[in-house]
Amino acid sequence: MKHKLAVLLAALLCAGAFAPMTSQAISLNIEIGDRPYYNHGPWYYDGGYRSYWVPGHWAWRYHHRIWIHGHYVRR
């Protein structure tokens, strides 16, 4: 069984080597840190209330310093 699987895998690799090459654009974005606003900008109306953006900040939780991500707060 292992021999058949090895032959099948080798055949697939060889077939892939002879396949025509197509150029495809690949995009990879890596963002480090917190975004200034997520969806709506610095404020937006939600059900008659105005929600404001609170930026991310460092805070102490249970003797550890953690990052609190930015979020919208209803006022």
N, CA, C and O atoms as a CHARMM CRD file, in Angstrom:
* protein
*
  300
    1    1 MET  N      0.82000  -1.19000   0.00000 PROA 1      0.00000
    2    1 MET  CA     0.00000   0.00000   0.00000 PROA 1      0.00000
    3    1 MET  C      0.86900   1.26000   0.00000 PROA 1      0.00000
    4    1 MET  O      0.56000   2.22600  -0.69800 PROA 1      0.00000
    5    2 LYS  N      1.95500   1.25200   0.78100 PROA 2      0.00000
    6    2 LYS  CA     2.84000   2.41000   0.83700 PROA 2      0.00000
    7    2 LYS  C      3.52400   2.64100  -0.50500 PROA 2      0.00000
    8    2 LYS  O      3.75300   3.77800  -0.91600 PROA 2      0.00000
    9    3 HSD  N      3.84500   1.53600  -1.18100 PROA 3      0.00000
   10    3 HSD  CA     4.50500   1.64700  -2.48600 PROA 3      0.00000
   11    3 HSD  C      3.57000   2.30700  -3.49700 PROA 3      0.00000
   12    3 HSD  O      3.99700   3.16500  -4.27100 PROA 3      0.00000
   13    4 LYS  N      2.29700   1.90900  -3.49300 PROA 4      0.00000
   14    4 LYS  CA     1.32100   2.48100  -4.42500 PROA 4      0.00000
   15    4 LYS  C      1.10200   3.97200  -4.13600 PROA 4      0.00000
   16    4 LYS  O      0.97800   4.77700  -5.05900 PROA 4      0.00000
   17    5 LEU  N      1.05700   4.32300  -2.87000 PROA 5      0.00000
   18    5 LEU  CA     0.87800   5.71800  -2.48900 PROA 5      0.00000
   19    5 LEU  C      2.08100   6.55900  -2.91200 PROA 5      0.00000
   20    5 LEU  O      1.91900   7.68800  -3.37600 PROA 5      0.00000
   21    6 ALA  N      3.28200   6.01200  -2.75400 PROA 6      0.00000
   22    6 ALA  CA     4.49200   6.72700  -3.16100 PROA 6      0.00000
   23    6 ALA  C      4.53100   6.92100  -4.66800 PROA 6      0.00000
   24    6 ALA  O      4.91500   7.99100  -5.14100 PROA 6      0.00000
   25    7 VAL  N      4.14100   5.90300  -5.43400 PROA 7      0.00000
   26    7 VAL  CA     4.11200   6.01600  -6.89300 PROA 7      0.00000
   27    7 VAL  C      3.07300   7.04100  -7.32600 PROA 7      0.00000
   28    7 VAL  O      3.33300   7.83600  -8.22900 PROA 7      0.00000
   29    8 LEU  N      1.90600   7.03500  -6.70200 PROA 8      0.00000
   30    8 LEU  CA     0.85800   7.99900  -7.03000 PROA 8      0.00000
   31    8 LEU  C      1.31000   9.42700  -6.71900 PROA 8      0.00000
   32    8 LEU  O      1.07000  10.33700  -7.51300 PROA 8      0.00000
   33    9 LEU  N      1.95500   9.62600  -5.58500 PROA 9      0.00000
   34    9 LEU  CA     2.45200  10.94400  -5.22000 PROA 9      0.00000
   35    9 LEU  C      3.52300  11.41400  -6.19500 PROA 9      0.00000
   36    9 LEU  O      3.52400  12.57900  -6.59300 PROA 9      0.00000
   37   10 ALA  N      4.42200  10.53900  -6.58000 PROA 10     0.00000
   38   10 ALA  CA     5.46300  10.88700  -7.54700 PROA 10     0.00000
   39   10 ALA  C      4.85000  11.24100  -8.89500 PROA 10     0.00000
   40   10 ALA  O      5.30800  12.17400  -9.55600 PROA 10     0.00000
   41   11 ALA  N      3.82200  10.51100  -9.30900 PROA 11     0.00000
   42   11 ALA  CA     3.15500  10.79400 -10.58400 PROA 11     0.00000
   43   11 ALA  C      2.47900  12.16400 -10.55100 PROA 11     0.00000
   44   11 ALA  O      2.52700  12.90100 -11.53600 PROA 11     0.00000
   45   12 LEU  N      1.85900  12.50300  -9.44200 PROA 12     0.00000
   46   12 LEU  CA     1.21200  13.80400  -9.32200 PROA 12     0.00000
   47   12 LEU  C      2.23700  14.93500  -9.35500 PROA 12     0.00000
   48   12 LEU  O      1.99900  15.97300  -9.97300 PROA 12     0.00000
   49   13 LEU  N      3.36600  14.73500  -8.69600 PROA 13     0.00000
   50   13 LEU  CA     4.40400  15.76100  -8.71000 PROA 13     0.00000
   51   13 LEU  C      4.98200  15.94600 -10.10400 PROA 13     0.00000
   52   13 LEU  O      5.23800  17.07400 -10.52400 PROA 13     0.00000
   53   14 CYS  N      5.18800  14.85800 -10.81900 PROA 14     0.00000
   54   14 CYS  CA     5.70900  14.95800 -12.18600 PROA 14     0.00000
   55   14 CYS  C      4.69600  15.61800 -13.11000 PROA 14     0.00000
   56   14 CYS  O      5.06900  16.41800 -13.96700 PROA 14     0.00000
   57   15 ALA  N      3.41800  15.29100 -12.94400 PROA 15     0.00000
   58   15 ALA  CA     2.38600  15.90100 -13.77500 PROA 15     0.00000
   59   15 ALA  C      2.29100  17.39600 -13.49200 PROA 15     0.00000
   60   15 ALA  O      2.04300  18.18800 -14.40100 PROA 15     0.00000
   61   16 GLY  N      2.48500  17.77900 -12.24900 PROA 16     0.00000
   62   16 GLY  CA     2.44500  19.19600 -11.90400 PROA 16     0.00000
   63   16 GLY  C      3.62200  19.96000 -12.47800 PROA 16     0.00000
   64   16 GLY  O      3.51400  21.15500 -12.75500 PROA 16     0.00000
   65   17 ALA  N      4.74700  19.28100 -12.66000 PROA 17     0.00000
   66   17 ALA  CA     5.92800  19.94200 -13.21800 PROA 17     0.00000
   67   17 ALA  C      5.73900  20.26200 -14.69300 PROA 17     0.00000
   68   17 ALA  O      6.30500  21.23400 -15.19400 PROA 17     0.00000
   69   18 PHE  N      4.94300  19.45000 -15.39700 PROA 18     0.00000
   70   18 PHE  CA     4.72500  19.66000 -16.81800 PROA 18     0.00000
   71   18 PHE  C      3.49700  20.51100 -17.11600 PROA 18     0.00000
   72   18 PHE  O      3.24100  20.82600 -18.27800 PROA 18     0.00000
   73   19 ALA  N      2.73400  20.88900 -16.09700 PROA 19     0.00000
   74   19 ALA  CA     1.54800  21.71800 -16.29700 PROA 19     0.00000
   75   19 ALA  C      1.98600  23.11600 -16.74100 PROA 19     0.00000
   76   19 ALA  O      3.02400  23.61100 -16.30300 PROA 19     0.00000
   77   20 PRO  N      1.19500  23.74800 -17.60900 PROA 20     0.00000
   78   20 PRO  CA     1.56300  25.09600 -18.05100 PROA 20     0.00000
   79   20 PRO  C      1.53000  26.06800 -16.88000 PROA 20     0.00000
   80   20 PRO  O      0.62400  26.03100 -16.04800 PROA 20     0.00000
   81   21 MET  N      2.51800  26.92500 -16.83200 PROA 21     0.00000
   82   21 MET  CA     2.61500  27.90600 -15.75400 PROA 21     0.00000
   83   21 MET  C      1.71900  29.09600 -16.07800 PROA 21     0.00000
   84   21 MET  O      1.77700  29.62800 -17.18600 PROA 21     0.00000
   85   22 THR  N      0.91400  29.50900 -15.15000 PROA 22     0.00000
   86   22 THR  CA     0.08100  30.69200 -15.31400 PROA 22     0.00000
   87   22 THR  C      0.53300  31.72300 -14.29900 PROA 22     0.00000
   88   22 THR  O      0.90100  31.39100 -13.17200 PROA 22     0.00000
   89   23 SER  N      0.50100  32.95800 -14.70900 PROA 23     0.00000
   90   23 SER  CA     0.91200  34.01800 -13.78100 PROA 23     0.00000
   91   23 SER  C     -0.31200  34.50900 -13.02800 PROA 23     0.00000
   92   23 SER  O     -1.26000  35.01400 -13.63000 PROA 23     0.00000
   93   24 GLN  N     -0.29100  34.36100 -11.72800 PROA 24     0.00000
   94   24 GLN  CA    -1.36600  34.81700 -10.87200 PROA 24     0.00000
   95   24 GLN  C     -0.77400  35.76400  -9.83600 PROA 24     0.00000
   96   24 GLN  O      0.27400  35.49900  -9.24700 PROA 24     0.00000
   97   25 ALA  N     -1.46000  36.84900  -9.63900 PROA 25     0.00000
   98   25 ALA  CA    -0.99400  37.82000  -8.64900 PROA 25     0.00000
   99   25 ALA  C     -1.43300  37.36400  -7.26200 PROA 25     0.00000
  100   25 ALA  O     -2.59800  37.03300  -7.04200 PROA 25     0.00000
  101   26 ILE  N     -0.50200  37.35400  -6.35300 PROA 26     0.00000
  102   26 ILE  CA    -0.79200  36.99200  -4.97000 PROA 26     0.00000
  103   26 ILE  C     -0.48500  38.20400  -4.11300 PROA 26     0.00000
  104   26 ILE  O      0.58300  38.80600  -4.22200 PROA 26     0.00000
  105   27 SER  N     -1.43200  38.55200  -3.26200 PROA 27     0.00000
  106   27 SER  CA    -1.26500  39.70900  -2.40200 PROA 27     0.00000
  107   27 SER  C     -1.31300  39.26400  -0.94200 PROA 27     0.00000
  108   27 SER  O     -2.18200  38.48800  -0.54400 PROA 27     0.00000
  109   28 LEU  N     -0.37400  39.76200  -0.16100 PROA 28     0.00000
  110   28 LEU  CA    -0.33100  39.46500   1.25300 PROA 28     0.00000
  111   28 LEU  C     -0.10700  40.77000   2.01100 PROA 28     0.00000
  112   28 LEU  O      0.90600  41.44100   1.81200 PROA 28     0.00000
  113   29 ASN  N     -1.05200  41.12900   2.87900 PROA 29     0.00000
  114   29 ASN  CA    -0.93700  42.35300   3.67300 PROA 29     0.00000
  115   29 ASN  C     -0.83600  41.97500   5.14400 PROA 29     0.00000
  116   29 ASN  O     -1.63600  41.19200   5.65700 PROA 29     0.00000
  117   30 ILE  N      0.15000  42.53700   5.80400 PROA 30     0.00000
  118   30 ILE  CA     0.31900  42.32400   7.24200 PROA 30     0.00000
  119   30 ILE  C      0.26400  43.68600   7.91400 PROA 30     0.00000
  120   30 ILE  O      1.06700  44.57200   7.62000 PROA 30     0.00000
  121   31 GLU  N     -0.69400  43.83900   8.81900 PROA 31     0.00000
  122   31 GLU  CA    -0.83300  45.09500   9.54000 PROA 31     0.00000
  123   31 GLU  C     -0.44500  44.87500  10.99500 PROA 31     0.00000
  124   31 GLU  O     -0.93600  43.95600  11.65000 PROA 31     0.00000
  125   32 ILE  N      0.42900  45.71700  11.48300 PROA 32     0.00000
  126   32 ILE  CA     0.85800  45.62400  12.87700 PROA 32     0.00000
  127   32 ILE  C      0.32600  46.84700  13.60900 PROA 32     0.00000
  128   32 ILE  O      0.49100  47.97900  13.15400 PROA 32     0.00000
  129   33 GLY  N     -0.30500  46.60900  14.73200 PROA 33     0.00000
  130   33 GLY  CA    -0.86400  47.71200  15.50400 PROA 33     0.00000
  131   33 GLY  C     -2.36400  47.78300  15.33100 PROA 33     0.00000
  132   33 GLY  O     -2.98200  46.91000  14.72300 PROA 33     0.00000
  133   34 ASP  N     -2.92800  48.82700  15.86900 PROA 34     0.00000
  134   34 ASP  CA    -4.37100  49.01200  15.85600 PROA 34     0.00000
  135   34 ASP  C     -4.73400  50.01100  14.77300 PROA 34     0.00000
  136   34 ASP  O     -4.01800  50.99000  14.56400 PROA 34     0.00000
  137   35 ARG  N     -5.82900  49.77400  14.09000 PROA 35     0.00000
  138   35 ARG  CA    -6.27300  50.69300  13.05800 PROA 35     0.00000
  139   35 ARG  C     -6.88100  51.93100  13.70400 PROA 35     0.00000
  140   35 ARG  O     -7.43800  51.83600  14.79800 PROA 35     0.00000
  141   36 PRO  N     -6.78700  53.10400  13.04800 PROA 36     0.00000
  142   36 PRO  CA    -7.34100  54.31100  13.66000 PROA 36     0.00000
  143   36 PRO  C     -8.85900  54.25000  13.79600 PROA 36     0.00000
  144   36 PRO  O     -9.39300  54.66900  14.82300 PROA 36     0.00000
  145   37 TYR  N     -9.56400  53.74600  12.79900 PROA 37     0.00000
  146   37 TYR  CA   -11.01000  53.54000  12.86400 PROA 37     0.00000
  147   37 TYR  C    -11.32300  52.25100  12.12900 PROA 37     0.00000
  148   37 TYR  O    -10.62100  51.89900  11.18100 PROA 37     0.00000
  149   38 TYR  N    -12.34400  51.55100  12.53800 PROA 38     0.00000
  150   38 TYR  CA   -12.63400  50.28000  11.89300 PROA 38     0.00000
  151   38 TYR  C    -13.62400  50.42700  10.75600 PROA 38     0.00000
  152   38 TYR  O    -13.25400  50.15500   9.61400 PROA 38     0.00000
  153   39 ASN  N    -14.82900  50.82900  10.98900 PROA 39     0.00000
  154   39 ASN  CA   -15.82500  50.81900   9.91800 PROA 39     0.00000
  155   39 ASN  C    -16.41600  52.18700   9.60800 PROA 39     0.00000
  156   39 ASN  O    -16.65700  52.50500   8.44300 PROA 39     0.00000
  157   40 HSD  N    -16.64800  52.98000  10.60800 PROA 40     0.00000
  158   40 HSD  CA   -17.51500  54.13400  10.44400 PROA 40     0.00000
  159   40 HSD  C    -16.82100  55.48200  10.55500 PROA 40     0.00000
  160   40 HSD  O    -17.45800  56.50500  10.30700 PROA 40     0.00000
  161   41 GLY  N    -15.56400  55.52800  10.91100 PROA 41     0.00000
  162   41 GLY  CA   -14.90400  56.80500  11.13100 PROA 41     0.00000
  163   41 GLY  C    -14.93100  57.15900  12.60500 PROA 41     0.00000
  164   41 GLY  O    -15.16700  56.28500  13.44000 PROA 41     0.00000
  165   42 PRO  N    -14.69200  58.43700  12.95400 PROA 42     0.00000
  166   42 PRO  CA   -14.58900  58.79700  14.36700 PROA 42     0.00000
  167   42 PRO  C    -15.91100  58.70400  15.12700 PROA 42     0.00000
  168   42 PRO  O    -15.89400  58.57600  16.35100 PROA 42     0.00000
  169   43 TRP  N    -17.04800  58.76500  14.44700 PROA 43     0.00000
  170   43 TRP  CA   -18.34100  58.60400  15.10800 PROA 43     0.00000
  171   43 TRP  C    -19.38700  58.21800  14.06600 PROA 43     0.00000
  172   43 TRP  O    -19.18000  58.40900  12.86800 PROA 43     0.00000
  173   44 TYR  N    -20.51300  57.67600  14.53000 PROA 44     0.00000
  174   44 TYR  CA   -21.63600  57.34200  13.65300 PROA 44     0.00000
  175   44 TYR  C    -22.90200  57.21800  14.49000 PROA 44     0.00000
  176   44 TYR  O    -22.83500  57.04500  15.70700 PROA 44     0.00000
  177   45 TYR  N    -24.05800  57.30700  13.83300 PROA 45     0.00000
  178   45 TYR  CA   -25.34900  57.15800  14.50100 PROA 45     0.00000
  179   45 TYR  C    -25.77900  55.70400  14.46700 PROA 45     0.00000
  180   45 TYR  O    -25.69200  55.03900  13.43500 PROA 45     0.00000
  181   46 ASP  N    -26.24500  55.21900  15.61600 PROA 46     0.00000
  182   46 ASP  CA   -26.69800  53.83700  15.72700 PROA 46     0.00000
  183   46 ASP  C    -27.97300  53.81800  16.56100 PROA 46     0.00000
  184   46 ASP  O    -27.91800  53.93400  17.78500 PROA 46     0.00000
  185   47 GLY  N    -29.10200  53.67600  15.91100 PROA 47     0.00000
  186   47 GLY  CA   -30.37300  53.60000  16.63000 PROA 47     0.00000
  187   47 GLY  C    -30.71300  54.85900  17.39800 PROA 47     0.00000
  188   47 GLY  O    -31.27400  54.77300  18.49100 PROA 47     0.00000
  189   48 GLY  N    -30.39200  56.02300  16.86600 PROA 48     0.00000
  190   48 GLY  CA   -30.68500  57.27400  17.53200 PROA 48     0.00000
  191   48 GLY  C    -29.59800  57.73100  18.49500 PROA 48     0.00000
  192   48 GLY  O    -29.68700  58.83000  19.04200 PROA 48     0.00000
  193   49 TYR  N    -28.58300  56.91900  18.71300 PROA 49     0.00000
  194   49 TYR  CA   -27.48100  57.27200  19.59500 PROA 49     0.00000
  195   49 TYR  C    -26.23200  57.51200  18.75900 PROA 49     0.00000
  196   49 TYR  O    -26.06300  56.93300  17.68600 PROA 49     0.00000
  197   50 ARG  N    -25.37300  58.36500  19.26100 PROA 50     0.00000
  198   50 ARG  CA   -24.11900  58.63200  18.57600 PROA 50     0.00000
  199   50 ARG  C    -23.01200  57.84000  19.25000 PROA 50     0.00000
  200   50 ARG  O    -22.80200  57.95400  20.45800 PROA 50     0.00000
  201   51 SER  N    -22.29900  57.02800  18.45800 PROA 51     0.00000
  202   51 SER  CA   -21.20800  56.21700  18.98000 PROA 51     0.00000
  203   51 SER  C    -19.88300  56.83200  18.56700 PROA 51     0.00000
  204   51 SER  O    -19.69200  57.18900  17.40400 PROA 51     0.00000
  205   52 TYR  N    -18.96200  56.95700  19.52700 PROA 52     0.00000
  206   52 TYR  CA   -17.65500  57.56000  19.28600 PROA 52     0.00000
  207   52 TYR  C    -16.56700  56.49700  19.37600 PROA 52     0.00000
  208   52 TYR  O    -16.68600  55.51900  20.11300 PROA 52     0.00000
  209   53 TRP  N    -15.51500  56.71100  18.61500 PROA 53     0.00000
  210   53 TRP  CA   -14.37100  55.80600  18.60900 PROA 53     0.00000
  211   53 TRP  C    -13.47300  56.07200  19.81100 PROA 53     0.00000
  212   53 TRP  O    -13.10300  57.21800  20.06500 PROA 53     0.00000
  213   54 VAL  N    -13.12300  55.03300  20.54400 PROA 54     0.00000
  214   54 VAL  CA   -12.16200  55.10000  21.63500 PROA 54     0.00000
  215   54 VAL  C    -10.91400  54.36900  21.14800 PROA 54     0.00000
  216   54 VAL  O    -10.98200  53.16600  20.89400 PROA 54     0.00000
  217   55 PRO  N     -9.77700  55.05000  21.00900 PROA 55     0.00000
  218   55 PRO  CA    -8.57800  54.39100  20.47600 PROA 55     0.00000
  219   55 PRO  C     -8.02000  53.33700  21.44000 PROA 55     0.00000
  220   55 PRO  O     -8.32300  53.34000  22.63300 PROA 55     0.00000
  221   56 GLY  N     -7.20600  52.44700  20.89800 PROA 56     0.00000
  222   56 GLY  CA    -6.58500  51.40600  21.70700 PROA 56     0.00000
  223   56 GLY  C     -5.60200  51.98900  22.71900 PROA 56     0.00000
  224   56 GLY  O     -5.05900  53.07600  22.52600 PROA 56     0.00000
  225   57 HSD  N     -5.38800  51.24700  23.79300 PROA 57     0.00000
  226   57 HSD  CA    -4.48900  51.72400  24.84300 PROA 57     0.00000
  227   57 HSD  C     -3.98500  50.53300  25.65600 PROA 57     0.00000
  228   57 HSD  O     -4.55900  49.44500  25.61300 PROA 57     0.00000
  229   58 TRP  N     -2.90400  50.76100  26.39400 PROA 58     0.00000
  230   58 TRP  CA    -2.36700  49.74600  27.29700 PROA 58     0.00000
  231   58 TRP  C     -3.07400  49.85000  28.64000 PROA 58     0.00000
  232   58 TRP  O     -3.39200  50.94700  29.09800 PROA 58     0.00000
  233   59 ALA  N     -3.32100  48.69400  29.27300 PROA 59     0.00000
  234   59 ALA  CA    -3.97800  48.67100  30.58400 PROA 59     0.00000
  235   59 ALA  C     -3.41200  47.51700  31.40700 PROA 59     0.00000
  236   59 ALA  O     -2.86400  46.55500  30.86900 PROA 59     0.00000
  237   60 TRP  N     -3.56300  47.64100  32.73600 PROA 60     0.00000
  238   60 TRP  CA    -3.13700  46.56700  33.63700 PROA 60     0.00000
  239   60 TRP  C     -4.33500  45.68900  33.97100 PROA 60     0.00000
  240   60 TRP  O     -5.36100  46.19000  34.43100 PROA 60     0.00000
  241   61 ARG  N     -4.21300  44.38500  33.74300 PROA 61     0.00000
  242   61 ARG  CA    -5.26000  43.42400  34.09100 PROA 61     0.00000
  243   61 ARG  C     -4.60300  42.24800  34.80000 PROA 61     0.00000
  244   61 ARG  O     -3.79400  41.53700  34.20400 PROA 61     0.00000
  245   62 TYR  N     -4.94300  42.03800  36.05900 PROA 62     0.00000
  246   62 TYR  CA    -4.43800  40.91300  36.83400 PROA 62     0.00000
  247   62 TYR  C     -2.90400  40.86600  36.82600 PROA 62     0.00000
  248   62 TYR  O     -2.31000  39.81600  36.58000 PROA 62     0.00000
  249   63 HSD  N     -2.28400  41.99400  37.09300 PROA 63     0.00000
  250   63 HSD  CA    -0.83100  42.13000  37.20400 PROA 63     0.00000
  251   63 HSD  C     -0.10400  41.90900  35.87900 PROA 63     0.00000
  252   63 HSD  O      1.08900  41.60400  35.87200 PROA 63     0.00000
  253   64 HSD  N     -0.80900  42.05900  34.76200 PROA 64     0.00000
  254   64 HSD  CA    -0.20700  41.95300  33.43200 PROA 64     0.00000
  255   64 HSD  C     -0.62000  43.17100  32.61200 PROA 64     0.00000
  256   64 HSD  O     -1.75100  43.64900  32.70000 PROA 64     0.00000
  257   65 ARG  N      0.30600  43.64800  31.83200 PROA 65     0.00000
  258   65 ARG  CA     0.01200  44.77400  30.94600 PROA 65     0.00000
  259   65 ARG  C     -0.47800  44.21500  29.61600 PROA 65     0.00000
  260   65 ARG  O      0.23300  43.45700  28.95700 PROA 65     0.00000
  261   66 ILE  N     -1.70600  44.59400  29.21800 PROA 66     0.00000
  262   66 ILE  CA    -2.29400  44.07700  27.98000 PROA 66     0.00000
  263   66 ILE  C     -2.75200  45.23600  27.10300 PROA 66     0.00000
  264   66 ILE  O     -2.96200  46.34800  27.58900 PROA 66     0.00000
  265   67 TRP  N     -2.90500  44.96800  25.80900 PROA 67     0.00000
  266   67 TRP  CA    -3.38300  45.96200  24.85600 PROA 67     0.00000
  267   67 TRP  C     -4.89300  45.83800  24.71300 PROA 67     0.00000
  268   67 TRP  O     -5.40600  44.76200  24.40800 PROA 67     0.00000
  269   68 ILE  N     -5.60300  46.94000  24.93400 PROA 68     0.00000
  270   68 ILE  CA    -7.04200  47.00700  24.71600 PROA 68     0.00000
  271   68 ILE  C     -7.24100  47.60900  23.32700 PROA 68     0.00000
  272   68 ILE  O     -6.82600  48.74100  23.08000 PROA 68     0.00000
  273   69 HSD  N     -7.87100  46.86300  22.42000 PROA 69     0.00000
  274   69 HSD  CA    -8.08600  47.35100  21.06400 PROA 69     0.00000
  275   69 HSD  C     -9.10200  48.48800  21.05900 PROA 69     0.00000
  276   69 HSD  O     -9.94200  48.58900  21.95300 PROA 69     0.00000
  277   70 GLY  N     -9.01600  49.33200  20.05400 PROA 70     0.00000
  278   70 GLY  CA    -9.97600  50.42000  19.90800 PROA 70     0.00000
  279   70 GLY  C    -11.37600  49.87800  19.66200 PROA 70     0.00000
  280   70 GLY  O    -11.54100  48.79800  19.09400 PROA 70     0.00000
  281   71 HSD  N    -12.37700  50.62800  20.08900 PROA 71     0.00000
  282   71 HSD  CA   -13.75900  50.19200  19.91700 PROA 71     0.00000
  283   71 HSD  C    -14.67600  51.41000  19.93700 PROA 71     0.00000
  284   71 HSD  O    -14.26200  52.50800  20.31100 PROA 71     0.00000
  285   72 TYR  N    -15.92200  51.20400  19.53200 PROA 72     0.00000
  286   72 TYR  CA   -16.91400  52.27200  19.54500 PROA 72     0.00000
  287   72 TYR  C    -17.69400  52.23000  20.85500 PROA 72     0.00000
  288   72 TYR  O    -18.04100  51.15400  21.34200 PROA 72     0.00000
  289   73 VAL  N    -17.97000  53.41100  21.42500 PROA 73     0.00000
  290   73 VAL  CA   -18.71200  53.53300  22.67800 PROA 73     0.00000
  291   73 VAL  C    -19.91900  54.43500  22.42300 PROA 73     0.00000
  292   73 VAL  O    -19.79800  55.50000  21.81800 PROA 73     0.00000
  293   74 ARG  N    -21.08900  53.98900  22.89800 PROA 74     0.00000
  294   74 ARG  CA   -22.31100  54.78200  22.75200 PROA 74     0.00000
  295   74 ARG  C    -22.33900  55.88000  23.80100 PROA 74     0.00000
  296   74 ARG  O    -22.06400  55.62800  24.97400 PROA 74     0.00000
  297   75 ARG  N    -22.67300  57.11000  23.38400 PROA 75     0.00000
  298   75 ARG  CA   -22.78000  58.22500  24.32300 PROA 75     0.00000
  299   75 ARG  C    -24.14800  58.84800  24.23200 PROA 75     0.00000
  300   75 ARG  O    -24.43900  59.80700  24.94700 PROA 75     0.00000
